[in-house]
Structure formats: structure tokens, C-alpha cells
């Protein structure tokens, strides 16, 4: 009887644990669903705003190791031609309407300030940090398009002492191709900051590349620090011919395509 009671006690304890685990799992899923629904509802109420009316997220002091590393290696961007970078979305999920290629409006920068979007992940043996910029228009001689996203992936390794070191820079090109420098030319790095140029050649659309020219910094906001409505907008809004490089659909694929070492 004692043995049977012990068995029943263990079984009851196991069942109670399974119920608690199930309830916790359901609660977590419900919270995740609630967050997603809240973000989606906020996005459905969001609007398209004029290209120069979107308020950027402020850059804050680092509260996590990931954010501290992203701030440390934040690139500077030199605009050789075309539009300057603008905020793509705001905290409420409102999106930038962009500019028509036929528009005569200038796009030399928003009075509310620019933005650079970041997202990072440990990929294989290196820490990958993606920095992405939004441009309301990409216009060249042969035409162009409304909306343009460009990005760079900075690869960082930790030394034995725990210090982080810049080891490679992969700039987005066309058709999932990257221009990688491993290691980057010292003349294209200012301290820890890669120097990039936004330009085009001939009839080709604009793209990023390494440069020796000094550029400007934009306020950085990381994916995990954005509001749910903003993330939903980046995941679901139709950006025309351009795709958001750091959203859920594209981020890991882009990191894998940019990996600069032979596997």
C-alpha cells in the first residue's frame, strides 16, 4: 500500500507539474499572441506619412551588451548622390510614403532627423550586426523607384581578453550579393566605425560601398527596442520593389548570404 501510495503521489506530482507547465506555456503563447495582436491592431490604424514627416526613434544609452557593441561599430555614411536617409516608420507604425521618381521635391534630409536601423545575431563564429537605411526614392538617369533600402553587415569577433574587434564589412549590392572586405582597409575605417558611401555608377541604381571619405552618423534604433507596431510595419508594409533587409522574413537569409568566409 505504501508503494502504491508513493507511486500515486509521484504520478499526481508529475501530473501537477505537467499541468503547471502546460498552463505556463499557454500563458506565454497567449502573451506572445496578445503582443502580436496589439502590434497588428496598431498597424491597421497607422497611416502613410509624407516623406519628411516621420519622427525617428531617439538613440539611447546602451543598456545591453548587444546594443553597446552595435553603438561601438556604428558606420558613418557619406552621400555622394541621391536622397539622404530618412526614417521609414515611427513608434505608432506609421510609414513613410516615399517619393515618386517624377517628383521635383528634394530629399536632402528630414528636419526631424534621419535614422539607421540595427539588428544583431551570433552567426557561426562571429557576431553579425546589420545596419539598414531607408531612402524615400532611388532615382537615376533611366528611372528609378519609390522606396529604397540599403544595408551593411559588420562582423565582429571577441579576443581572448573579451575585447571586440572589427574583422569584416559586407555591404549590400544587388540580387543578394555583397561587397565584402575581410579585413577592411584601414583607410575605410575611422576608429571602430566603417566608412560607407551611398552612390551609383552609370545607369545602375544606388548602392553602398566602402570609402575613404568621412560621413555622418544617424541615430541608431535596434529591432528589439522598437515598438510592436513599428516591427509589424517593417514586416508587412509593401515597400514596392525594395525589401526590408532586417525584418523577420529577410534578416537571417541576408546574414547567411553575406557570411564572408568560406564554409
C-alpha positions in Angstrom: 0.0 0.0 0.0 2.9 2.3 0.8 4.5 1.6 -2.5 1.2 2.2 -4.4 0.7 5.4 -2.4 4.2 6.6 -3.3 3.6 5.7 -7.0 0.3 7.6 -6.9 2.0 10.5 -5.2 4.7 10.6 -7.9 2.1 10.3 -10.6 0.0 13.0 -9.1 3.1 15.2 -8.7 4.0 14.6 -12.3 0.5 15.4 -13.5 0.5 18.6 -11.4 3.9 19.6 -12.9 2.6 18.9 -16.5 -0.5 21.0 -15.8 1.6 23.8 -14.5 4.0 23.6 -17.5 1.0 23.5 -19.8 -0.6 26.5 -18.2 2.7 28.4 -18.3 3.2 27.5 -22.0 -0.4 28.6 -22.8 0.1 31.8 -20.8 3.4 32.5 -22.7 1.7 31.8 -26.0 -1.2 34.0 -25.1 1.1 36.8 -24.1 3.0 36.4 -27.4 -0.3 36.4 -29.3 -1.5 39.4 -27.3 1.6 41.3 -28.2 1.3 40.4 -31.9 -2.4 41.3 -32.0 -1.7 44.6 -30.3 1.0 45.4 -32.8 -1.2 44.4 -35.7 -4.1 46.5 -34.4 -1.8 49.5 -34.0 -0.5 48.9 -37.5 -4.0 48.7 -39.0 -4.7 52.1 -37.5 -1.4 53.5 -38.8 -1.1 55.9 -41.7 1.2 56.8 -44.6 3.0 60.0 -43.8 4.8 62.5 -46.0 8.4 61.5 -46.7 9.7 64.3 -44.5 7.1 64.0 -41.6 8.1 60.7 -40.0 9.6 61.1 -36.5 12.6 58.9 -35.8 13.3 56.8 -32.7 15.8 58.5 -30.4 19.1 56.9 -29.9 19.5 55.9 -26.2 22.4 54.9 -23.9 23.3 51.3 -24.1 21.6 49.1 -21.6 22.6 45.7 -23.1 25.9 44.3 -24.4 24.4 43.8 -27.9 23.4 47.5 -28.1 26.7 48.6 -26.7 28.5 46.7 -29.4 26.2 48.0 -32.1 26.9 51.6 -31.0 30.6 50.9 -30.9 30.8 49.8 -34.5 28.0 52.0 -36.0 29.0 53.1 -39.5 29.2 56.6 -40.9 27.5 57.3 -44.2 28.7 59.6 -47.0 26.0 60.6 -49.5 27.7 61.1 -52.9 24.4 61.4 -54.8 20.7 60.8 -54.4 18.5 61.1 -51.4 19.7 61.3 -47.8 18.4 58.6 -45.4 15.0 59.2 -43.7 13.0 57.5 -41.0 10.9 54.7 -42.6 8.5 54.2 -39.7 7.6 55.8 -36.4 6.7 54.4 -33.0 3.0 54.2 -33.9 3.7 52.1 -37.0 3.0 55.0 -39.4 5.1 54.5 -42.6 7.0 56.8 -44.9 5.0 57.3 -48.2 8.2 57.8 -50.1 8.8 60.0 -53.1 7.8 59.5 -56.8 10.7 59.4 -59.2 8.8 62.1 -61.1 8.6 64.4 -58.0 10.6 67.6 -58.1 10.9 67.6 -54.3 14.3 67.5 -52.8 15.3 64.8 -50.3 18.4 66.3 -48.6 17.4 65.2 -45.2 14.5 65.4 -42.7 14.2 68.3 -40.3 13.2 65.8 -37.7 16.4 63.8 -38.2 17.5 60.6 -40.0 17.6 57.0 -38.7 19.6 53.9 -39.0 18.1 50.6 -38.0 20.1 47.8 -36.4 19.7 44.1 -35.6 22.4 41.6 -34.5 22.9 37.9 -34.1 25.6 35.4 -33.3 26.2 33.6 -36.6 28.6 30.7 -36.7 31.8 32.0 -35.1 31.2 35.8 -35.4 28.8 38.5 -34.2 26.9 39.9 -37.1 25.4 43.4 -36.8 23.2 44.7 -39.6 22.7 48.4 -40.1 20.0 49.5 -42.6 19.0 52.8 -44.1 15.8 53.8 -45.8 15.7 56.3 -48.7 12.3 57.7 -50.0 13.5 57.5 -53.6 16.2 56.0 -55.7 16.3 58.0 -58.9 18.9 57.5 -61.7 19.0 58.5 -65.4 17.0 55.5 -66.6 14.2 56.0 -64.0 14.3 54.5 -60.5 11.8 53.7 -57.8 9.9 54.9 -54.8 11.4 53.5 -51.6 14.9 52.0 -51.3 16.6 50.1 -48.5 20.3 49.6 -48.3 22.3 47.8 -45.6 25.7 46.7 -44.4 26.7 43.9 -42.1 29.6 44.4 -39.7 31.3 41.3 -38.5 32.8 41.3 -35.0 34.9 38.8 -33.1 35.9 38.6 -29.5 39.5 38.2 -28.5 40.8 36.1 -25.6 40.6 39.1 -23.3 36.9 39.7 -24.2 37.5 42.7 -26.4 35.6 43.1 -29.6 37.3 43.5 -32.9 36.1 44.5 -36.4 37.0 41.7 -38.8 34.9 42.2 -41.9 32.4 44.5 -43.5 29.8 43.3 -46.1 27.9 46.0 -48.0 24.7 45.2 -49.8 24.8 45.2 -53.6 22.3 43.7 -56.0 20.5 40.4 -56.1 21.6 39.2 -52.7 25.2 39.9 -53.5 27.6 41.6 -51.1 30.8 43.6 -51.4 32.9 42.2 -48.5 36.3 43.4 -47.2 38.0 40.9 -44.8 39.7 42.6 -43.1 38.6 46.1 -44.1 41.1 48.6 -45.5 42.3 50.7 -42.5 41.7 53.9 -44.6 38.0 52.9 -44.8 37.6 52.7 -41.0 37.6 55.6 -38.6 38.4 54.2 -35.2 35.7 51.4 -34.9 33.4 52.9 -37.5 33.3 51.7 -41.1 33.1 54.5 -43.6 30.5 53.9 -46.3 29.4 55.8 -49.4 25.9 55.8 -51.0 26.4 56.3 -54.7 25.7 54.8 -58.1 27.7 54.1 -61.3 26.4 54.9 -64.7 22.8 53.6 -65.2 22.8 51.4 -62.1 20.8 52.1 -59.0 22.4 53.4 -55.8 24.3 51.0 -53.5 26.7 51.1 -50.6 30.4 50.6 -50.8 33.5 51.3 -48.6 35.1 54.7 -48.9 37.9 56.8 -47.5 35.6 59.8 -47.2 34.2 60.7 -43.8 30.4 60.7 -43.5 27.6 61.3 -41.0 26.1 59.2 -38.2 22.4 58.6 -37.8 20.5 57.8 -34.6 20.5 54.1 -34.1 17.5 52.1 -33.0 17.7 48.3 -32.6 15.0 45.9 -33.7 14.4 44.7 -30.2 14.0 48.2 -28.9 11.3 49.2 -31.4 7.6 49.2 -30.7 5.5 46.2 -31.8 3.6 48.5 -34.2 6.9 49.5 -35.8 8.1 45.9 -36.2 4.8 44.9 -37.7 5.0 47.7 -40.2 8.5 46.6 -41.2 7.3 43.0 -41.6 4.1 43.7 -43.5 4.1 47.0 -45.3 4.5 46.9 -49.1 7.8 48.8 -49.8 7.4 48.3 -53.6 10.5 47.0 -55.4 12.6 47.2 -52.2 12.6 44.8 -49.3 13.3 45.5 -45.6 16.6 43.7 -45.0 16.3 43.3 -41.2 12.7 42.1 -40.9 11.6 38.6 -39.9 11.4 37.3 -43.5 14.8 38.5 -44.7 17.2 39.0 -41.8 18.7 35.6 -41.3 18.8 34.9 -45.1 20.8 38.1 -45.6 23.2 37.3 -42.8 23.8 33.9 -44.4 24.3 35.3 -47.9 26.8 37.9 -46.5 28.9 35.5 -44.5 32.4 36.4 -45.8 34.3 33.3 -45.0 34.4 30.0 -46.9 32.4 27.3 -45.3 
